Amino acid sequence: MDTSRLLRTSGTLLATAALLLSGVAAQATVRPQGEGDGRSAGLPPEPAAGAQRPVLSGVPAAAPLLAPLPARVPTALRRYYDQKPSWHACTGAKGAGFECATLKAPLDYGRPRSGGDVRLAVARKRATGPGERIGSLMVNPGGPGGSAVGFLQQYAGNGYPAAVRARYDIVAMDPRGVAGSEAISCLTDAEMDTYAQVDQTPDNDAEVRQLVASYKKFAHGCASRSARLLPHVSTVDAARDMDIFRAALGDEKVHYIGASYGTFLGATYAGLYPSRVGRLVLDGALDPSLDAEQVNRDQTTGFQTAFASFAKDCSAHEECPLGSDDATEAGNTLKRFFRDLDHHPLATGTPRQLTESLATTGVIAAMYDEAAWPVLRKALRDAQTGDGALLLKLSDIYYERDQHGHYANLMAANSAVNCLDLPPAYRAPSAVRRALPEFEKASPAFGESFAWGSLSCAYWPVHATGTPHRIPARGAAPILVVGTTRDPATPYPWARSLASQLSSGRLLTYDGDGHTAYTRGSKCIDSAVNDYLLTTTPPPASRRCS
């Protein structure tokens, strides 16, 4: 749900980083987990008279409440709910037993009869046994823009605990706008290379104009290539698609694990359909009551907290490139390194150079999982000797750029969803300049780039349809919210807030580093989540794990 050009809130596969970089730092075994960035034409159409649509109805001086939809399926949507997936063997899956299918949903829920359809990619891996099948367990790794189908095939379908896979069909749906579903497209691969390296710490008016021009070009590309879809990729739309998927699976309730942005998607589903909530795990929670400015400020603080942990760990190793365990001093060292790159980019052994923006992204990527810290230490040491290749590789992993220079649509979908879900954090460079001192105070190393990255949605061609709101989901079964105390992308206070908003929320705390907690090495967390999924019993209130 972040609206910055850089920050991703997601549980998608920094495990991939470990696999790609395993030859670089054999001691770093990055565990699977979760990933987000923030932007055709025209406003989305108003719903037809009498059309069913969720409403935000609140009280003065407080974020409004997300109201549930009527439990009865409208006649105009019945043909979508009556779909029967035609399952077939997936291609390219990691291992056997994966089945794929395609569903349809209305492009515009306000005009389901006349607005056309959107195609949705879905997949499953059936319960292995032993034991009686509980139902389907839907997964979403975050983003927004992370492929749930890819996460299922590359990790969850084989990597989730055996006891969970025995009792559940593990299922996934790429949200509208994402990956295998009808996808948002914005820039060519060459244009994305240029976009990713534009200076996000402008030193003068000319560089500010260049940055703004890059945001405008990105937005124009999305408007040119994806005009039909752009107004209809909100989280509310995706949550409504989840209910169609539930019906197509033949399930009465939704059982779900959502990481990072996936927690916002899952909580939105619970708010719209509380009576259909089964066992929901929301890991690395977002706070839907925050506006975009607060989201970006909180994430700046979150990444600084993670960097402080990295700096302390780094200082315990010989040849630490930061030179100090003090977070402020280490941050200033890193900031000087970034500024040097601003004037003198590094060679990478490829036609591409390591710029300040790409290096910042590479460092950010490693903050998502402490198991990537040895890789980052080596990358920074290499950079000190003039070799930027490893930091560039970390940046490419973050942007989902493959070795052939092709980008997945993660960043396009991320921008489209974020800029539709919330109004822009800032609407003009002057507003960013006023906010800069607060961002730089929160993080000497990252604050400036995060502040300017918060401007990206200002030039989005589709007006935001969402606003900050609270989600009570009254009447829902117990919902388990998991928060990590030093999570960079989804700071721990967000988990506390979401758990308190949900009328049946139960907070489970992981006292540790990295983004998200489930299946990341804590037996205490995994046991609590598994018990909840298998028995419906959530852990005791305020349980803490390490």
URLIN-V512392 format. One record per backbone hydrogen bond with DSSP energy under -0.5 kcal/mol. CO is the residue of the C=O (numbers start at 1). NH is the residue of the N-H. Records with the same first field share a line. If there is no record, write none. Layout:
BEGIN
CO->NH / NH
END
This chain:
BEGIN
4->38
8->10
9->143 / 261
11->13
13->16
14->18
15->19
16->20
17->21
18->22
19->22
21->24 / 25
25->28
27->29
28->30
33->13
34->11
35->10
40->42
48->51
55->57 / 67
56->58
57->65
59->62
64->470
65->57 / 67
74->77 / 78
75->78
77->80 / 81
78->82
80->83
83->85
85->87
88->100
93->95
97->126
98->90
99->124
100->88
101->122
103->120
105->118
107->109
108->111
109->112
110->48
111->115
116->107 / 108
118->105
119->182
120->103
121->174
122->101
123->172
124->99
125->170
135->169
136->138 / 255
137->171
138->257
139->173
140->259
141->11 / 35
142->145 / 146
143->9
146->148
147->151
148->152
149->153
150->154
151->155 / 156
152->157
153->94
155->158 / 159
156->160
161->164 / 165
162->166
163->167
164->167 / 168
165->128
166->129
167->134 / 135
168->170
169->137 / 171
170->125
171->139
172->123
173->175
175->178
177->184
178->181
182->177
188->192
189->193
190->194
191->195
192->196
193->197
194->197 / 198
195->198
204->208
205->209
206->210
207->211
208->212
209->213
210->214
211->215
212->216
213->217
214->218
215->219
216->220
217->221
218->222
219->223
220->224
221->225
222->226
223->227
226->230
227->231
229->232
230->233
234->238
235->239
236->240
237->241
238->242
239->243
240->244
241->245
242->246
243->247
244->248
245->249
246->250 / 251
247->250
253->255
254->278
255->138
256->281
257->140
258->283
259->262
260->263 / 264
261->264 / 265
262->266
263->267
264->268
265->269
266->270
267->271
268->272
269->273
272->69
273->276
274->277
276->254
278->280
279->256
280->282 / 480
281->258 / 283
282->284 / 482
283->260
286->288
287->290
288->469
291->295
292->296
293->297
294->298
295->299
296->300
297->301
298->302
299->303
300->304
301->305
302->306
303->307
304->308
305->309
306->310
307->311
308->312
309->313
310->314
311->315
312->316
313->316
314->317
317->320
320->323
325->327
326->330
327->331
328->332
329->333
330->334
331->335
332->336
333->337
334->338
335->339
336->340
337->341
338->342
339->343
340->343 / 344
346->354
347->388
350->348
352->350
353->355
354->346
355->359
356->360
357->361
358->362
359->363
360->364
361->365
362->366
363->367
364->367 / 368
365->368
366->369
368->515
369->372
370->373
372->376
373->377
374->378
375->379
376->380
377->381
378->382
379->383
380->384
381->385
382->385 / 387
383->386
386->347 / 388
388->392
389->393
390->394
391->395
392->396
393->397
394->398
395->399
396->400 / 401
397->400
400->402 / 408
402->405
406->402
409->413
410->414
411->415
412->416
413->417
414->418
415->419
416->420
417->420 / 421
418->422
420->465 / 466
428->431 / 432
429->433
430->434
431->435
432->436
435->438 / 439
436->440
437->441
438->442
439->443
443->447
446->450
447->451
448->452
449->453
450->454
451->454
452->455
453->456
454->425 / 426
455->458
456->459
457->460
461->42 / 463
468->64
470->66 / 472
472->503
473->476
478->280
479->481 / 506
480->282
481->508
482->284 / 285
483->510
484->487
486->514
491->494 / 495
492->495 / 496
493->497
494->498
495->499
496->500
497->501
498->502
502->505
504->479
506->481
507->542 / 543
508->483
509->511 / 545
510->485 / 512
512->486
514->516
515->34
517->520 / 522
521->523
522->526
523->527
524->528
525->529
526->530
527->531
528->532
529->533
530->534
531->535 / 537
532->536
536->538
540->543
543->509
545->511
END
